[in-house]
Every structure is written in structure tokens, then in C-alpha cells.
Amino acid sequence: MAEKNVLIVVGTLRKNGFNEQLAQRIEALLEGRANVSRLYYSALPLMNQDLEDPERPEVAAVREAVRQADGVWFVSPQYNASFPGHVKNLVDWLSRPLPGKGRDTAVSGGMRATVSGAGGRTATAEMRAALDALLAFVGAQVMTEKETGIALSGESWMSGTLTLSPEDEAALSAQAEAFLEFIA
Ligand SMILES: Cc1cc2nc3c(=O)[nH]c(=O)nc-3n(C[C@H](O)[C@H](O)[C@H](O)COP(=O)(O)O)c2cc1C
């Protein structure tokens, strides 16, 4: 069977943040098992219905990447007990029908997704719950079991380098296995 396409969406815009490092771990885990690519979406304008028609190239590119994906894996920090605003902006764009076309042309409909995140004490639990709910609202099929939440260690916070415990590594592997099944 041909390898599935997994698109990774990193919810931090900063270079080499913890969630960027977590995304790199996920890419390594999926190597040889799926075609993995990244979604680059920082050029998306803030949602403004005046900008929807004609479709802008930045919006078309993001929609096309999601359309090509068998599964979309969100790897995001938690901002104030939810997901960052740019992630909401991305999902808002994905939730909109193509200009002049019917509602069912939104690429978020039927998108298969899963969520992970690295953050503070709550291991991004609030972000993951909020993002799961948002994705379900826009019609995605969300694999909510086996989500990985990483509570960053003191060592990680001090060094800026993501260190994962054996339990974290096992959880991430289990999520990868389950997601490959989910999109098969
Ligand atoms: C606006 C803002 C709000 C934040 N709110 C939370 C929060 O609710 N819970 C939490 O664990 N960390 C919170 N943090 C801290 C982030 O977990 C931390 O900055 C983390 O390094 C961000 O992820 P990144 O390294 O992948 O960019 C917040 C950070 C910012 C910038």
C-alpha cells in the first residue's frame, strides 16, 4: 500500500520552540512509514471576509496542502488555556467554502486530525481539549485517543532543549501508531 501523507502543523511561530522540537521527534518517528510534510501558514492573512474572493495564493496553498494530506497532526503550545490565535486563524480559513462554491467545499470537512502539545504543568490539556472541539466543529474527524501532552521538565525549561521521559517517548510512539491506523 502506498505511504500515506501526514501533514504536520506546528502551532508555534518561534524558531526552535519546544513544539517545533516535538514536531521533529514526530517526523523522525514517522520516517519510512509515511510521507511527512509541514504546513507553512504564517503568511495567511487574518481572517477577513473581504479577502475571501478571489482566493489568495497564500490561502490556496494552505488549502491544497490540507487537501493532499491523509492526516493532519497538530503540534501546539498552550496559550492562556487554549490554542494560539494563529492556529484559530488557520482553522477559520480551512473551514470556509471555496469562493462561489457550496459549504461542503471547505477542506476541514472530513479532515483526519490528531493533536499533541508541549507546555507547562497541565501538559497542554486545555489546549488539546479546545483544539479537539474546534476541529470537530469544523467537520474534522479527530483522533482524540492517545493524544500526547508533554509537561516540560525543569531541565527543558532551563536549557530550551526538549527532553522527553521514557513515558513521553512511549506515548508519542503509541500516538504515531494509532494515527497511522486511523488514516489507513
Ligand atoms: C501568550 C502566552 C500564553 C501562555 N499560556 C500558557 C498556558 O496557559 N499554559 C502553559 O502551560 N504555558 C503557557 N505559556 C507558556 C508556553 O508553554 C511556553 O512559552 C512555551 O515555550 C511555548 O511553546 P513553544 O516553545 O513551542 O513556542 C504561554 C505562553 C505565551 C506566549
The ligand as an ORCA input file, in Angstrom:
! r2SCAN-3c Opt
* xyz 0 1
  C       0.632     34.208     25.309
  C       1.148     33.032     26.078
  C       0.318     32.335     26.918
  C       0.773     31.183     27.582
  N      -0.113     30.452     28.331
  C       0.283     29.238     28.814
  C      -0.657     28.353     29.420
  O      -1.843     28.629     29.546
  N      -0.211     27.144     29.858
  C       1.092     26.774     29.717
  O       1.457     25.663     30.104
  N       2.005     27.599     29.155
  C       1.630     28.803     28.701
  N       2.532     29.632     28.085
  C       3.960     29.239     28.084
  C       4.291     28.328     26.924
  O       4.029     26.990     27.302
  C       5.773     28.484     26.574
  O       6.037     29.820     26.169
  C       6.208     27.512     25.512
  O       7.614     27.596     25.386
  C       5.551     27.812     24.165
  O       5.777     26.769     23.265
  P       6.955     26.799     22.161
  O       8.252     26.669     22.919
  O       6.686     25.627     21.318
  O       6.871     28.103     21.405
  C       2.112     30.775     27.422
  C       2.956     31.496     26.572
  C       2.504     32.593     25.893
  C       3.424     33.311     24.933
*
